[in-house]
Amino acid sequence: MDNNDKVKDESSTPPATADAANSAMPPAQGEDIDGMTNHQATDESLTPQRWDQPNVEGVLPQGEDIDEAAGDEQESEGEDEEIAEEEQPLEQYLDLKGEALRVLVVCAHPDDAEFGAAGTVAAWTKAGREVYYAIITRGDKGSGDPEMTSERLAQIREREQREAAAVLGVKEVVFLGFKDGELVPDLTLRGAITRAIRQFKPHILITQDPTALFYNNRFINHPDHRAAGLAAVDAVYPTARDHLQFPEQLAEGLQPHKVAEVFLIQSEQPDILVDISETIDTKIAALQKHASQFEDPTALGDRVRERAKELGEQGGMEYAEAFRRIIIRR
Ligand SMILES: [Zn+2]
């Protein structure tokens, strides 16, 4: 599990995010794409040989079937073209002008926030926004070193996270004290995140998309990421808002709070890009503070830069980060 998380965070998370943006953007556009997805799924799962075998005619002796297969393929290509025409670039997030908004980032592990949102966090702190971190675990399972202990690792990763946050201009980092690898979206976790929301009163909460289970049929999203995201959105609505929820927090002096927007990282349905062209170097510098999680900081930087570039190309920017943005109706 440690290594899974480590590997996922280092290599699969950014690609997953980037790939997700690349592949999932069209599906976000509408019904036609659902049709295409179903169509493809049927073809691939029921008759994979038609697509995988170069000599289709040898595989399918029936002339009609061959024609049908060819027809399906043509139809599919036609749909692809249609989709390409309808495809729109991800919307650019521009609401930065002089708004001293507060932002709370809620993530499962040290380094999750940097992979998903460090460029945005750096851009926002530069623009005068106050950004706070609530990191749910101290990443105490994320090591492949047989000599490493959870307690020592937790200390290392907490320090790395604080240093990374400092690079980004984050105002305060709190650790919610849960164990790495054991997160479940229960009321205890929701209560802890609710407390952080009521404490920092963010306009925008950034967390991990709880609906992402698989990425491109190649990666399983870490259960801690899903649990963190689900507990965080549940805390946003309705728990942090309602004064009868966790009333003991109010007795301590905290007040109910309504979050205005949720930005989801690691989403398969991103719909917004934030321009990080001026903060990509800061993002990489922050990520490189998580030195326990990778061996080659230069390679990490190159990989992160490449992903950000791919995302940026979708919106006419040099570098970007992608989010699924939920604007909560008042
Ligand atoms: Zn993680």
Boltz pocket constraint, residues with backbone or C-beta under 6 A from the ligand:
constraints:
  - pocket:
      binder: B
      contacts: [[A, 5], [A, 9], [A, 108], [A, 109], [A, 110], [A, 112], [A, 222], [A, 225]]
      max_distance: 6.0
